[in-house]
C-alpha cells in the first residue's frame, strides 16, 4: 500500500513531528499508536462520543474524523500537552474536587470541550455560561458514568472563578500556545476558593 | 448509629480521631485520569504483540458451510487465520448454568462458533495480524459460505411447537422457568374492590461503556504462564475461567486490571471473543490484543431488560393492596451467559416485585427463552428496573383507579419502618429498611404539594406536567447465596492486606476493583481510619490476581460494603501489630497507645510518643534493638463476608418531574429526586454520584435506549448515532437525600449504593408521563422507552 503512504510534518504539543503514515490513518490512531499519546481515547469511531477530542490549530476536532495526513503543517494539542502547559489546571482540579468523572475515559475530551466553551465566551466577553449553555455545549461528549451534573457543577464554578481571575483568563483567551509560560502552571484557581463543596 | 466498639478503643468507626468515614474525600486516582495519564487496557502494548479481528456472522442463525481463508492467509501482516474448529483444540466450551436455578439449561458455547452461528455478530473466524488495520484488511478476504436458518426472534412464540428449536439437544427453547406463589393471591384478588392489570414491555438495551471491552492476552511459553490484561470487574473469576478452559492451573494465570473505561455489569461476564483472544495467544505463543470496536460492542456486549410482563394488582377502595400477580417472559440470546447465567434477571424480577410493600399475596411466573439475538445477562441493577417498574406502575394505576394520591397509597402499604426484620412477598429478607422515612424526606425535599398546585395551574394554560414516584429496594452486599451455592467459583468474601512500609506509609492490596465508582478512595478511607494515618499515606493496589487477596471484585454493589469492611478490619489489625512494636520500643503497654494522624500517641491524652517511620525504621533496619523473642509483624490481612443476611437490602424512593408536549410528543425531564438508604455512608460525594449516574442510566432506558431487532434477528441501530444514549442537554439536575440504617452484619454498617439509581428511575419517569397525560384521558403508556410516537399515540387514543 505504498501508494497510500504520505510523509507529514506537524507540531504535536509543541514538539516537531516528522512521520510517514498511511493515508487512511485517523488522527487519533496516529496520536495513540504512533506517538504513544494515549490520553486521547477511541470510543465510537464515528464522531458521536467525543472521547477522541483534540485541538487542531486551536480548535477542537474529533480525532476519529480527521485523517493524520490532513494535519500536515498543523498544530495539534492533546490532553497531555494542554495539561503540562497548565492551561486547564483549574478545570482539572475542579473536576477532581467535584468528582466530575468516574471511569475517566471521556474526561480528556470533555475537558478540551469545556475549555473551548469557556475560552470562546471569555474572548467574546459574554460572561459565564449558564447551566443550560454548558449542557448544550457538552452534548457532543458522551459520559456514561456521572449523569453530567457533577461536570456541569465544576464547569459552572470554574467559569465564575475565571471571570474574577484575570491571569487564568488571559491564558485561556490567548488560545494557550502549546507551551504556555511555566509561571502559569499550577495557578489554576483551587476548587475550595471557588466554592465547590468538597 | 449501630456501630460496635472497635477492639482497642472505645471510639467507633465514625468518631475515631481523624476518621475519614462519612467524609467526601477526593479520589486518589483522579488526577492522572484528568491529565490523560490513565492506563486502560486499550492503551496497553507489549513486545511482539499481535492484533486480532473477528469475522462475525451477518446472519442471526446460519450453518457455516465453508470457510476459505487462503486469500486472507496471504495478506500483508497476517500471522494466522483461525476457525472455531481450530480453536476448539486449544480451549474447551462452557455452559452457563447454576445449580440453584433449578432446571436452567443451556448449550455448550465455543470461543468461536463451530458449524452453526446463532446470532448476528457471533464470531466465526479470527484473523491475527501485526496491526489491527492489517487484521481488518485480511478479515474482508475471508470467504465464509453460510446457509441461512430460520431465526427465532419473538419470545412470545419461542415455545410454540412450530418454532424451530435453537439447540436440538435441549428439546425446546426454554432456558429457565420459575413459579412462585405466596400467601393467598386468589383470596386477595377476591377481597379487592378494584383489580388493575397491564402488560409492560421493556426495550432491550445495553451498557455502552465508554471504553469498549478490551483484552491483551500474553502466553509466555518460557514460564508457562498466561498474563491477561483485561478490563474486568472480577479478576479472580476470570483467572479461574481462563485456567479451566485452557487446561491450565489457576496459578499459571494472572489477570491484571488497570483503569477500566466503564463497566456497569457489562464487564463481569465471559465473552467468547475475549476467551478466543487468550486461546490465540496460547496457540501463537505471543501477546494478542483485542479491542471491540463500537459496532462489535453493540452486537456482543451483553444486552439486558428485554421483558414482557403481564401484571395485576388488587386494591380496596380505602387503599389496601390485596394481591399481586405477574407473568414475565424474557427473550435472551441463544446461550445462557457464563458463568452467572441469563436466568438471574428474571429470577430477580420474581424476587423483587412487591418487595417494598406489606401485601404478602403473590403469584409469579417467569420464563426465560432462547432467541437468535445477542446474549442477555446482568447489567446494572439486574432485574430491579423491571420489578420496580411493574410494581410502581401498578401502585400508581391502582391509586388513579381509586382516586387516591399515589404517595398516600404508598404510605398505607409500604412496610412500616418499625416492623423489621421483615420479608417481601417472594420471601426475601430485610434487616432494616426505611421506606416511610425516605418518603417523608422526599415529599419535603421536592415540595410535592407545591408541584401539584403548579401542575393544576399550568394545565389551564395547556402545559402538561407530571410527577411520578418509584419506591424501590436494592440487593447489595451479596453473600454466597448469589453465586457460590450455585456452583460458580465467584468469591463472596473479599480481603485486604495492609503493610506498613519503611517510612510509615501504608499499602493496601484489595480484592475489589476500581471501575470508576471510587473503590480506591473508599478502601483508602477505611484503611486510614482503621489504622490512624492521613489518607495521603495510604496507597491502594487493586486488580492483580498475583498480588491482591482472593476476592470477588466489583459487582452487585459490594465493593464498599464488603471490600470496605475488610479494609477497615485490616487497618485495625495493623494498628494492633504496630502498637505491639511501639510498646516494646517505648516500654509501654500497647493498650495505652493509639495511632492518630500518623503518629503513635498516648491513648489517654493524645501526646505524641513515636512516629510511624521511627517504628518502621526500628522494625525493618534495627530489629536487633527489640527484645529477644519479639517479632514485629507489619503486615495484616483481614477478610469479610456477610453472614447474618444473604443480602443487605437497601431502599429508597425516587421522583420525576416531567413536561410533556402533546403536540410533538416530546418529554422534557425537569428534575429528578432520589432519597436512598445505603446504611453508613462512607463517602457521601461518591454515594451521591453513584446515585446520579445510576439514575441517568435509568433515564436513558425510560426515554431513549432500545436495541431494535427485525424479524430476521438483525440489529438495526447498532451504532452510537442510531442507538440513543443520554447526553448532557437532555438530562435534568438530580437531587439526592439520605436516610441511614446501617447493617449490623458489619462493623462499618455500609450497604451498597451502585444500582439504586438505576433501579427506580425508569419507573418514576413512566409514572410521571402518565400522570401528566391522565387528565387528557390518554391511554396509559406501559412500554419503555417512551418515544414521542408513543406519547402521541397515547394522547390520540384519549
Interface residues (C-beta under 8 A of the other chain):
Chain A: X1 X22 X24 X25 X32 X37 X38 X39 X40 X41 X42 X43 X44 X45 X46 X48 X49 X51 X78 X79 X80 X83 X92 X95 X96 X97 X99 X101 X102 X103 X104 X105 X106 X107 X108 X111 X131 X132 X134 X135 X136 X138 X139 X140 X141 X142 X143 X144 X145 X146 X147 X148 X149 X150 X151 X152 X197 X198
Chain B: X24 X26 X27 X30 X31 X33 X34 X35 X36 X37 X38 X39 X40 X42 X43 X76 X133 X207 X208 X209 X210 X211 X212 X259 X260 X261 X262 X263 X264 X291 X293 X294 X515 X516 X517 X518 X685 X686 X689 X692 X693 X694 X695 X696 X697 X719 X720 X721 X725 X726 X727 X728 X729 X731 X733 X734 X757
